[in-house]
């Protein structure tokens, strides 16, 4: 689909993903690698043994996706620093299905929030596709919150440090029973407590 999707203008894709037979999936969400993902962070991500990696943009050197792809399949969106020469969408709608029924819908994009609030364009896209969760990057600030009836998850940045912010990635454990969102500190390997 072409058009103006999300705060970054560009192409949108819709992915239909089948939940495994056991009914649960373990996902790593990360963003803002800026060509240099944290070495310890990559080792921690690999140790997670995720079913899938979601990259929320500002990839930098596109070969970062190849490195991540050695760990698990990758779904990625373009961030504001990423070249438009790579055919990456700016927005991806992920529809999790089981027995041909959509069980949950997520929106992956780079820029989704200003502070704790979703941009109007993101809310409109999420509502159009009946999304329950927005996953984003851009601010480098690890964040879990809610706005306008939507859950928001920013995994923070797994790339070079910005200001005094921690270097983090996120984990998403999703099943038919619910969803669990966490941040992991790349320097300690420990869960990071994040206020919402």
Buried (B, 14 or more C-beta within 10 A) or exposed (E): EEEEBBBBEBBBBEEEBEBEEEEBBBBBBBBBBBBEBBEBBBEBBBEBEBBBBBBBBBBBBBEBBEBBEEBBEBBBBBBEBBEEEEEBBBBBBBBBBBEEEEBBBBBBBBBBBEEEBBBEBBBEBBEEBEBBBBBBBBBBBBBBBEBEEBBBBBBBBBBBEBEEBBBBBBBBBBBEEEBEBBBBBBEEEEEBEBEE
